[in-house]
Amino acid sequence: MHNVAEQCLAELRQIVCDLGTQGGLVSPSIYDSAQVLRLYPPSDAQPALDWLLQQQRSDGGWGDPSVPHARDVPTLGAMLALKARDSRPAARASIDAGCAFLRAHADHWHGALPDNLPVGIELILPYLLEEAAQAGLDISPKPYTALIAFGAKRRARLKQMQIRGGSTHAHSWESFGANPDPSLIDGSDSVSHNPAATAAWLRAGTATPANQELRAAAQSYLDRCSIATGVNIPGVVPGVWPLVRFEQAFVLYILFITGLLDHPALRDVVHDQLVNLMPAIQAAGLGLSDHFAADGDDTAAALLVLKAAGFSVNLSPLTHFANANHFYGYTGELHGSVSLTARCISTLVRFRRDGGDPSPYVQYVIDHQQPDGRWHHDKWHGSWIYTTLHSVLALRDTGGHEASIQKAVDALLSAQKPCGSWGTQEETAYAIFALRAARRGRPNEQIDAALERADQFMRSQHPHSDAATGWIGKELYRPYRIVRAVELAATIPAA
């Protein structure tokens, strides 16, 4: 055990040292890769098309089944790319299987739209359905009627707006944009940190190739973000990049909630990252990079860790993201986020002496707890354990709420598998953090036994990672350094 802990600390130290380098590391996106292949493919697209075919699941669809509503976009995107670029029999068979999957999958769209819809899906999915109809694919738009209606309203609003690079609106520009305005290119040389939007901008400007310098920079962006996936196939790209501040703030936050922020083996490298992070917080907050719109999640995480580390920071940037009873990530969001609100509550608790007041927001978290003790359907992560962890932390930090916390503990204990895990290594780590927080250093036979089984599972997996995706963007993705830091922190004994 001692040797494993030392290995984990050493790897974690290296991750902290590397935060933000290469623009951040992130898993490849099926949808964005498909759009790049359709709209602005590399000179040799065959390796990327082969990769795309390999991502198809046995049920005929693409995308992670853990969040069913996140599968239609990558499936349609992949089918359209194969239809446009690959005439091999295997590609045709793949498209047929994709059509069959979507027909069988249509029941998931009955009823009200869920809270954990992927980013921009109300724009992207109707756009892909229109493209599929033009391509002659037999896919009915009827199951998506409610989403299409909502998307139409959103498109109408966008037509009245001046869309700029680095904004959340431009992040899905490929689904509604036509004019390749130079102002859409942000400081990362992309259209709002998104490869699909950037490829669409490059394609739209092909007929009138003005701004050659900007075009060259955008082309370079597609090459560079492809490297960030670790796949090293031109045209295989992530769904968002760069994500320097997101990676930085969230890894430091993980260290904070696990008591490792001031660990002797990490203290110097953590300090360097905190010093680097401090000036990045502007009056509007902190975004996933210095060239993207600020959001409530990154802002809350950064303020919390900086305050905990003794830096002089002001709470005011977080107030931009407060509603009457919850917090939001970006202006105009369709649904709120329990995990984001919970993180903001914990931040407000840390700032109580500076006027932070979490009381208006606690009931929002309590009201979203399910009868079985879980918190479900978060906007930014596909696992209920992620949302439950942050809810437990917020309720613990505000004091009281023992009944709600106990219900969460009961749900976690009942969901543990015989092997000691809760599914993926990442999910198991979140469960470990939640049970440690609920235990509060007090002996509890049930929790202690569950933690021992979980510790054995995590040690048995080291040094490997299962590479599961769980974070919600346009589809499910994995921010590599953040998730690996989660796994490692859970394998290190609690202080």
Backbone hydrogen bonds, N-H to C=O, Kabsch-Sander energy under -0.5 kcal/mol:
donor,donor_aa,acceptor,acceptor_aa,energy
5,A,1,M,-2.5
6,E,2,H,-2.0
7,Q,3,N,-2.3
8,C,4,V,-2.6
9,L,5,A,-2.5
10,A,6,E,-2.2
11,E,7,Q,-2.4
12,L,8,C,-2.9
13,R,9,L,-2.6
14,Q,10,A,-1.8
15,I,11,E,-2.1
16,V,12,L,-2.5
17,C,13,R,-2.3
18,D,14,Q,-1.9
19,L,15,I,-0.8
19,L,16,V,-0.8
21,T,18,D,-2.5
23,G,20,G,-1.4
24,G,21,T,-1.9
26,V,228,A,-1.4
27,S,478,R,-1.9
29,S,237,V,-3.5
33,S,29,S,-1.9
34,A,30,I,-2.5
35,Q,31,Y,-2.3
36,V,32,D,-2.4
37,L,33,S,-2.3
38,R,34,A,-2.0
39,L,35,Q,-3.1
40,Y,36,V,-2.1
45,A,43,S,-0.6
49,L,45,A,-2.3
50,D,46,Q,-2.7
51,W,47,P,-2.2
52,L,48,A,-2.3
53,L,49,L,-2.3
54,Q,50,D,-1.9
55,Q,51,W,-0.9
55,Q,52,L,-0.9
56,Q,53,L,-1.3
57,R,61,G,-3.3
60,G,57,R,-2.0
67,V,64,D,-1.2
70,A,67,V,-2.2
71,R,68,P,-1.7
75,T,71,R,-2.0
76,L,72,D,-2.8
77,G,73,V,-2.6
78,A,74,P,-2.4
79,M,75,T,-2.3
80,L,76,L,-2.4
81,A,77,G,-2.1
82,L,78,A,-2.5
83,K,79,M,-2.5
84,A,80,L,-2.0
85,R,81,A,-2.3
86,D,82,L,-2.3
91,A,88,R,-0.6
92,R,88,R,-1.8
93,A,89,P,-2.6
94,S,90,A,-1.9
95,I,91,A,-2.2
96,D,92,R,-2.2
97,A,93,A,-2.2
98,G,94,S,-2.0
99,C,95,I,-2.3
100,A,96,D,-2.1
101,F,97,A,-2.2
102,L,98,G,-2.3
103,R,99,C,-1.9
104,A,100,A,-2.1
105,H,101,F,-2.1
106,A,102,L,-0.7
106,A,103,R,-0.7
108,H,105,H,-1.9
109,W,106,A,-2.1
110,H,107,D,-1.7
117,L,114,P,-0.6
119,V,473,G,-2.9
121,I,118,P,-1.6
123,L,120,G,-1.5
124,I,120,G,-2.8
125,L,121,I,-2.1
127,Y,123,L,-1.4
128,L,124,I,-2.6
129,L,125,L,-2.4
130,E,126,P,-2.0
131,E,127,Y,-2.2
132,A,128,L,-2.7
133,A,129,L,-2.2
134,Q,130,E,-2.0
135,A,131,E,-1.7
136,G,133,A,-1.2
137,L,132,A,-2.6
139,I,137,L,-1.7
144,Y,141,P,-1.5
145,T,142,K,-1.7
148,I,144,Y,-3.0
149,A,145,T,-2.2
150,F,146,A,-2.0
151,G,147,L,-2.6
152,A,148,I,-2.1
153,K,149,A,-1.5
154,R,150,F,-2.0
155,R,151,G,-2.7
156,A,152,A,-2.0
157,R,153,K,-1.8
158,L,154,R,-2.2
159,K,155,R,-1.8
160,Q,156,A,-0.6
160,Q,157,R,-1.1
161,M,158,L,-1.6
163,I,161,M,-0.8
165,G,183,S,-2.1
167,S,164,R,-1.1
171,H,167,S,-0.6
171,H,168,T,-0.5
172,S,169,H,-1.2
173,W,170,A,-2.0
175,S,172,S,-2.1
176,F,173,W,-1.6
177,G,173,W,-3.4
181,D,179,N,-2.7
184,L,181,D,-1.9
185,I,182,P,-1.7
186,D,184,L,-0.6
186,D,190,S,-3.1
189,D,186,D,-2.1
191,V,194,N,-0.5
192,S,184,L,-0.6
192,S,190,S,-1.1
194,N,191,V,-1.1
198,T,194,N,-2.1
199,A,195,P,-2.9
200,A,196,A,-2.2
201,W,197,A,-2.1
202,L,198,T,-2.3
203,R,199,A,-2.4
204,A,200,A,-2.6
205,G,201,W,-1.3
206,T,203,R,-1.5
210,A,208,T,-3.1
215,R,211,N,-2.4
216,A,212,Q,-2.6
217,A,213,E,-2.0
218,A,214,L,-2.5
219,Q,215,R,-2.5
220,S,216,A,-2.2
221,Y,217,A,-2.1
222,L,218,A,-1.8
223,D,219,Q,-1.5
224,R,220,S,-2.7
225,C,221,Y,-2.9
226,S,222,L,-1.2
227,I,223,D,-1.2
228,A,224,R,-1.2
229,T,226,S,-1.1
230,G,227,I,-1.5
232,N,226,S,-0.7
236,V,233,I,-2.4
237,V,235,G,-0.8
239,G,27,S,-0.5
241,W,193,H,-1.9
243,L,23,G,-2.8
245,R,288,L,-1.1
246,F,288,L,-1.6
247,E,243,L,-2.5
248,Q,244,V,-2.2
249,A,245,R,-3.2
250,F,246,F,-2.2
251,V,247,E,-1.8
252,L,248,Q,-2.0
253,Y,249,A,-1.9
254,I,250,F,-2.2
255,L,251,V,-2.1
256,F,252,L,-1.9
257,I,253,Y,-2.5
258,T,254,I,-1.3
259,G,256,F,-1.5
260,L,255,L,-2.9
261,L,255,L,-1.1
263,H,260,L,-1.6
266,L,263,H,-2.1
267,R,263,H,-2.0
270,V,266,L,-2.7
271,H,267,R,-2.3
272,D,268,D,-1.8
273,Q,269,V,-1.8
274,L,270,V,-2.5
275,V,271,H,-2.6
276,N,272,D,-1.8
277,L,273,Q,-2.3
278,M,274,L,-2.3
280,A,277,L,-1.5
281,I,277,L,-0.7
281,I,278,M,-1.2
282,Q,280,A,-0.7
282,Q,285,G,-2.0
285,G,282,Q,-1.3
286,L,295,D,-0.6
288,L,293,A,-0.5
292,F,289,S,-1.3
293,A,166,G,-2.1
295,D,286,L,-2.5
296,G,329,G,-1.1
299,T,295,D,-1.7
300,A,296,G,-2.5
301,A,297,D,-2.4
302,A,298,D,-2.4
303,L,299,T,-2.5
304,L,300,A,-2.3
305,V,301,A,-2.1
306,L,302,A,-2.3
307,K,303,L,-2.5
308,A,304,L,-2.5
309,A,305,V,-1.7
310,G,307,K,-1.5
311,F,306,L,-2.6
313,V,311,F,-1.1
318,L,315,L,-1.8
319,T,315,L,-0.6
319,T,316,S,-1.2
320,H,317,P,-1.0
321,F,318,L,-1.8
322,A,319,T,-1.3
323,N,326,H,-3.3
328,Y,321,F,-2.2
333,E,330,Y,-1.2
337,S,327,F,-0.8
341,T,337,S,-2.0
342,A,338,V,-2.9
343,R,339,S,-2.2
344,C,340,L,-2.3
345,I,341,T,-2.1
346,S,342,A,-2.1
347,T,343,R,-1.9
348,L,344,C,-2.6
349,V,345,I,-2.2
350,R,346,S,-1.6
351,F,347,T,-1.2
352,R,349,V,-1.5
354,D,351,F,-1.7
355,G,352,R,-1.8
356,G,351,F,-2.6
361,Y,358,P,-2.1
362,V,358,P,-0.9
363,Q,359,S,-0.6
365,V,361,Y,-1.1
366,I,362,V,-2.2
367,D,363,Q,-3.1
368,H,364,Y,-0.9
368,H,365,V,-0.6
369,Q,366,I,-1.5
370,Q,374,R,-3.6
373,G,370,Q,-2.4
376,H,368,H,-0.6
378,D,381,H,-0.5
382,G,470,G,-3.5
387,T,383,S,-1.3
388,T,384,W,-2.5
389,L,385,I,-2.5
390,H,386,Y,-1.8
391,S,387,T,-1.9
392,V,388,T,-2.6
393,L,389,L,-2.4
394,A,390,H,-2.1
395,L,391,S,-2.5
396,R,392,V,-2.6
397,D,393,L,-2.6
398,T,394,A,-1.8
399,G,395,L,-1.0
399,G,396,R,-0.5
405,I,401,H,-2.2
406,Q,402,E,-2.7
407,K,403,A,-2.1
408,A,404,S,-1.9
409,V,405,I,-2.5
410,D,406,Q,-2.7
411,A,407,K,-2.0
412,L,408,A,-2.5
413,L,409,V,-2.9
414,S,410,D,-2.2
415,A,411,A,-1.2
416,Q,412,L,-0.8
416,Q,413,L,-0.7
417,K,421,S,-3.2
420,G,417,K,-2.3
422,W,424,T,-0.5
424,T,422,W,-0.6
428,T,424,T,-2.3
429,A,425,Q,-2.3
430,Y,426,E,-2.0
431,A,427,E,-2.2
432,I,428,T,-2.3
433,F,429,A,-2.4
434,A,430,Y,-2.4
435,L,431,A,-2.6
436,R,432,I,-2.5
437,A,433,F,-2.3
438,A,434,A,-2.4
439,R,435,L,-2.1
440,R,436,R,-1.6
442,R,439,R,-2.1
448,D,444,N,-3.3
449,A,445,E,-2.4
450,A,446,Q,-2.2
451,L,447,I,-2.8
452,E,448,D,-2.1
453,R,449,A,-2.1
454,A,450,A,-2.4
455,D,451,L,-2.9
456,Q,452,E,-2.2
457,F,453,R,-2.0
458,M,454,A,-2.7
459,R,455,D,-2.6
460,S,456,Q,-2.1
461,Q,457,F,-1.2
462,H,458,M,-1.2
464,H,461,Q,-2.3
470,G,477,Y,-1.7
471,W,477,Y,-2.1
472,I,380,W,-2.1
473,G,471,W,-0.6
473,G,475,E,-2.1
477,Y,471,W,-2.6
480,Y,25,L,-0.6
480,Y,478,R,-1.1
481,R,25,L,-0.5
483,V,479,P,-2.5
484,R,480,Y,-2.6
485,A,481,R,-2.2
486,V,482,I,-1.9
487,E,483,V,-2.4
488,L,484,R,-2.6
489,A,485,A,-2.6
490,A,486,V,-1.6
491,T,487,E,-0.8
491,T,488,L,-0.9
492,I,488,L,-0.8
